[in-house]
Amino acid sequence: EEVPDRNIRDFWSHDFSKLIKVAGIQEKLQDRLRASYDDVFPEFEICWEIANEWSEASRYTLVGSIQANRAKNLIDAITWPKTGVLIWLKSIC
């Protein structure tokens, strides 16, 4: 499969909205969020919001300056069975 004709910088972005667009999965994300609103996957919206709060700059946060529960919430939002962001991404690829 060929790489779509888009700005190559978007492929190197850490901005989820750009990456979702480059991957061409905006509609699938909207479908999953709608399913979340309809209580089919109610936790997905929460997982998406938590994961979407992450930024490239947060990688450089000093050790000990982030609360342990906040870090755990991020990991859970990504890996949570059935409704985690990574689980969803794997299911559409």
N, CA, C and O of each residue as an XYZ file, in Angstrom:
372
protein
N       0.848     -1.185      0.000
C       0.000      0.000      0.000
C       0.889      1.241      0.000
O       1.903      1.284      0.696
N       0.510      2.236     -0.772
C       1.307      3.450     -0.879
C       0.982      4.440      0.229
O      -0.126      4.466      0.765
N       1.973      5.247      0.554
C       1.782      6.311      1.538
C       0.933      7.402      0.895
O       1.241      7.840     -0.214
N      -0.127      7.849      1.562
C      -0.965      8.913      0.985
C      -0.161     10.186      0.754
O       0.809     10.458      1.461
N      -0.570     10.952     -0.232
C       0.107     12.209     -0.550
C      -0.307     13.276      0.459
O      -1.258     14.024      0.235
N       0.408     13.334      1.551
C       0.131     14.305      2.613
C       1.453     14.896      3.067
O       2.532     14.447      2.682
N       1.332     15.903      3.885
C       2.532     16.523      4.426
C       3.289     15.495      5.265
O       2.755     14.987      6.251
N       4.509     15.191      4.885
C       5.305     14.156      5.559
C       5.513     14.470      7.037
O       5.690     13.555      7.841
N       5.496     15.740      7.403
C       5.684     16.104      8.813
C       4.568     15.544      9.686
O       4.790     15.270     10.865
N       3.371     15.369      9.128
C       2.264     14.817      9.916
C       2.544     13.378     10.350
O       2.032     12.930     11.376
N       3.353     12.656      9.576
C       3.703     11.289      9.947
C       4.625     11.261     11.164
O       4.657     10.274     11.899
N       5.364     12.332     11.372
C       6.313     12.401     12.471
C       5.738     13.144     13.675
O       6.458     13.428     14.632
N       4.485     13.450     13.631
C       3.823     14.212     14.683
C       3.520     13.334     15.899
O       3.401     12.113     15.791
N       3.399     13.977     17.040
C       2.906     13.317     18.248
C       1.487     13.783     18.542
O       0.920     13.443     19.581
N       0.922     14.549     17.641
C      -0.431     15.084     17.782
C      -1.418     14.011     17.307
O      -1.455     13.672     16.125
N      -2.217     13.481     18.246
C      -3.128     12.392     17.907
C      -4.089     12.761     16.786
O      -4.384     11.923     15.934
N      -4.584     13.993     16.766
C      -5.544     14.356     15.719
C      -4.893     14.292     14.334
O      -5.534     13.876     13.370
N      -3.627     14.701     14.231
C      -2.916     14.607     12.948
C      -2.664     13.143     12.575
O      -2.833     12.751     11.420
N      -2.265     12.352     13.552
C      -1.984     10.945     13.276
C      -3.241     10.178     12.877
O      -3.195      9.324     11.991
N      -4.355     10.478     13.523
C      -5.624      9.844     13.175
C      -5.995     10.200     11.741
O      -6.469      9.352     10.985
N      -5.775     11.459     11.372
C      -6.090     11.910     10.022
C      -5.171     11.238      8.997
O      -5.642     10.745      7.972
N      -3.868     11.217      9.270
C      -2.913     10.608      8.353
C      -3.229      9.118      8.171
O      -3.107      8.583      7.069
N      -3.629      8.466      9.241
C      -3.953      7.038      9.167
C      -5.286      6.789      8.471
O      -5.594      5.659      8.093
N      -6.070      7.843      8.306
C      -7.362      7.697      7.642
C      -8.401      6.971      8.477
O      -9.268      6.280      7.942
N      -8.308      7.132      9.799
C      -9.242      6.413     10.671
C     -10.146      7.355     11.473
O     -10.668      6.973     12.520
N     -10.328      8.592     10.978
C     -11.188      9.546     11.688
C     -12.604      8.988     11.840
O     -13.209      9.087     12.907
N     -13.119      8.405     10.767
C     -14.494      7.883     10.802
C     -14.608      6.716     11.781
O     -15.604      6.599     12.496
N     -13.604      5.862     11.815
C     -13.622      4.732     12.746
C     -13.552      5.224     14.189
O     -14.198      4.661     15.073
N     -12.771      6.274     14.424
C     -12.714      6.860     15.765
C     -14.072      7.436     16.142
O     -14.554      7.216     17.253
N     -14.683      8.165     15.233
C     -16.006      8.738     15.516
C     -17.034      7.637     15.777
O     -17.884      7.785     16.655
N     -16.968      6.538     15.025
C     -17.879      5.415     15.246
C     -17.684      4.829     16.640
O     -18.649      4.517     17.337
N     -16.428      4.684     17.033
C     -16.144      4.103     18.351
C     -16.593      5.054     19.465
O     -17.126      4.611     20.482
N     -16.378      6.347     19.275
C     -16.832      7.323     20.275
C     -18.361      7.325     20.359
O     -18.921      7.433     21.450
N     -19.038      7.204     19.206
C     -20.510      7.116     19.222
C     -20.967      5.875     19.980
O     -21.935      5.921     20.738
N     -20.265      4.772     19.770
C     -20.594      3.539     20.496
C     -20.384      3.739     21.991
O     -21.108      3.170     22.809
N     -19.400      4.543     22.341
C     -19.159      4.864     23.744
C     -20.336      5.640     24.319
O     -20.789      5.365     25.430
N     -20.828      6.617     23.551
C     -21.970      7.412     24.001
C     -23.221      6.545     24.121
O     -24.076      6.794     24.971
N     -23.326      5.519     23.257
C     -24.496      4.642     23.248
C     -24.359      3.487     24.233
O     -25.167      2.559     24.216
N     -23.357      3.535     25.078
C     -23.100      2.522     26.100
C     -22.700      1.159     25.549
O     -22.784      0.162     26.266
N     -22.268      1.093     24.295
C     -21.754     -0.162     23.767
C     -20.343     -0.380     24.328
O     -20.006     -1.472     24.785
N     -19.535      0.672     24.282
C     -18.201      0.664     24.872
C     -18.077      1.919     25.741
O     -17.347      2.842     25.380
N     -18.771      1.969     26.871
C     -18.854      3.220     27.631
C     -17.535      3.765     28.135
O     -17.404      4.976     28.308
N     -16.558      2.916     28.375
C     -15.293      3.397     28.914
C     -14.356      3.950     27.846
O     -13.381      4.622     28.182
N     -14.626      3.684     26.562
C     -13.697      4.104     25.520
C     -13.516      5.615     25.492
O     -12.394      6.098     25.342
N     -14.590      6.358     25.632
C     -14.476      7.819     25.607
C     -13.534      8.309     26.703
O     -12.713      9.196     26.471
N     -13.653      7.736     27.883
C     -12.788      8.108     29.003
C     -11.341      7.739     28.684
O     -10.428      8.537     28.898
N     -11.140      6.527     28.170
C      -9.787      6.088     27.805
C      -9.189      7.013     26.746
O      -8.023      7.397     26.838
N      -9.991      7.368     25.742
C      -9.497      8.243     24.680
C      -9.108      9.608     25.244
O      -8.060     10.147     24.891
N      -9.943     10.169     26.115
C      -9.651     11.483     26.694
C      -8.369     11.462     27.515
O      -7.561     12.387     27.430
N      -8.182     10.421     28.303
C      -6.970     10.310     29.122
C      -5.735     10.181     28.234
O      -4.738     10.871     28.448
N      -5.799      9.301     27.243
C      -4.660      9.110     26.343
C      -4.382     10.375     25.538
O      -3.226     10.695     25.263
N      -5.413     11.077     25.167
C      -5.272     12.284     24.359
C      -4.658     13.449     25.140
O      -4.184     14.412     24.538
N      -4.663     13.371     26.466
C      -4.032     14.405     27.289
C      -2.506     14.331     27.232
O      -1.820     15.312     27.520
N      -1.982     13.163     26.861
C      -0.534     12.993     26.789
C       0.035     13.919     25.732
O      -0.599     14.165     24.705
N       1.208     14.422     25.977
C       1.888     15.243     24.979
C       3.354     14.839     24.925
O       3.886     14.226     25.850
N       3.980     15.192     23.838
C       5.402     14.895     23.695
C       6.197     15.531     24.832
O       7.158     14.943     25.327
N       5.800     16.716     25.238
C       6.497     17.427     26.318
C       6.414     16.669     27.639
O       7.303     16.788     28.482
N       5.351     15.893     27.820
C       5.205     15.167     29.082
C       6.277     14.091     29.261
O       6.497     13.612     30.373
N       6.937     13.714     28.177
C       8.042     12.750     28.290
C       9.178     13.323     29.123
O       9.958     12.580     29.718
N       9.267     14.635     29.164
C      10.383     15.305     29.836
C      10.032     15.797     31.238
O      10.796     16.540     31.853
N       8.872     15.377     31.735
C       8.475     15.742     33.087
C       9.441     15.092     34.072
O       9.783     13.917     33.934
N       9.865     15.842     35.038
C      10.813     15.318     36.012
C      10.235     14.137     36.775
O       9.061     14.124     37.146
N      11.083     13.154     36.996
C      10.683     11.983     37.765
C      10.216     12.448     39.138
O      10.879     13.251     39.794
N       9.085     11.941     39.558
C       8.546     12.300     40.859
C       7.609     13.485     40.835
O       6.951     13.771     41.835
N       7.534     14.190     39.700
C       6.662     15.366     39.654
C       5.267     15.037     39.123
O       4.386     15.897     39.121
N       5.066     13.810     38.679
C       3.738     13.385     38.248
C       3.207     12.376     39.263
O       3.951     11.533     39.763
N       1.942     12.471     39.553
C       1.359     11.566     40.529
C       1.290     10.152     39.956
O       1.005      9.966     38.773
N       1.552      9.171     40.795
C       1.562      7.775     40.363
C       0.211      7.367     39.789
O       0.155      6.622     38.811
N      -0.873      7.844     40.384
C      -2.189      7.442     39.879
C      -2.456      8.017     38.489
O      -3.168      7.401     37.695
N      -1.897      9.184     38.186
C      -2.066      9.773     36.854
C      -1.320      8.941     35.802
O      -1.829      8.716     34.704
N      -0.126      8.493     36.146
C       0.644      7.637     35.238
C      -0.071      6.302     35.035
O      -0.150      5.798     33.914
N      -0.588      5.734     36.124
C      -1.324      4.469     36.027
C      -2.577      4.634     35.176
O      -2.909      3.751     34.386
N      -3.273      5.757     35.330
C      -4.473      6.008     34.526
C      -4.143      6.040     33.038
O      -4.911      5.532     32.220
N      -3.007      6.634     32.684
C      -2.602      6.696     31.282
C      -2.320      5.291     30.751
O      -2.781      4.928     29.669
N      -1.575      4.517     31.502
C      -1.270      3.144     31.079
C      -2.556      2.337     30.934
O      -2.726      1.612     29.954
N      -3.461      2.459     31.903
C      -4.735      1.741     31.837
C      -5.577      2.186     30.644
O      -6.203      1.355     29.986
N      -5.600      3.484     30.359
C      -6.390      4.002     29.240
C      -5.899      3.434     27.908
O      -6.678      3.270     26.968
N      -4.639      3.146     27.840
C      -4.076      2.605     26.606
C      -4.275      1.095     26.518
O      -4.552      0.568     25.440
N      -4.137      0.400     27.637
C      -4.112     -1.068     27.610
C      -5.362     -1.741     28.150
O      -5.438     -2.969     28.151
N      -6.343     -0.974     28.610
C      -7.540     -1.559     29.232
C      -8.213     -2.556     28.277
O      -8.468     -2.218     27.120
N      -8.506     -3.788     28.748
C      -9.140     -4.779     27.871
C     -10.480     -4.272     27.323
O     -11.270     -3.673     28.053
N     -10.719     -4.511     26.067
C     -11.934     -4.153     25.322
C     -12.090     -2.672     25.014
O     -12.573     -2.330     23.935
N     -11.700     -1.782     25.919
C     -11.959     -0.358     25.684
C     -10.699      0.505     25.668
O     -10.797      1.724     25.521
N      -9.536     -0.088     25.814
C      -8.300      0.678     25.763
C      -7.997      1.152     24.352
O      -8.406      0.526     23.375
N      -7.287      2.248     24.255
C      -6.983      2.851     22.957
C      -6.133      1.918     22.095
O      -6.403      1.777     20.902
N      -5.120      1.283     22.669
C      -4.279      0.373     21.894
C      -5.077     -0.841     21.428
O      -4.905     -1.304     20.301
N      -5.939     -1.348     22.283
C      -6.787     -2.491     21.924
C      -7.654     -2.125     20.720
O      -7.786     -2.906     19.777
N      -8.243     -0.928     20.764
C      -9.078     -0.472     19.649
C      -8.246     -0.325     18.375
O      -8.667     -0.772     17.308
N      -7.068      0.299     18.477
C      -6.226      0.469     17.291
C      -5.855     -0.882     16.681
O      -5.865     -1.032     15.459
N      -5.532     -1.851     17.508
C      -5.200     -3.182     17.000
C      -6.398     -3.823     16.325
O      -6.239     -4.573     15.362
N      -7.586     -3.538     16.816
C      -8.785     -4.180     16.255
C      -9.147     -3.626     14.876
O      -9.861     -4.288     14.122
N      -8.670     -2.424     14.531
C      -9.014     -1.844     13.227
C      -7.889     -1.975     12.210
O      -8.056     -1.608     11.047
N      -6.754     -2.493     12.637
C      -5.619     -2.630     11.710
C      -5.520     -4.042     11.169
O      -4.625     -4.338     10.377
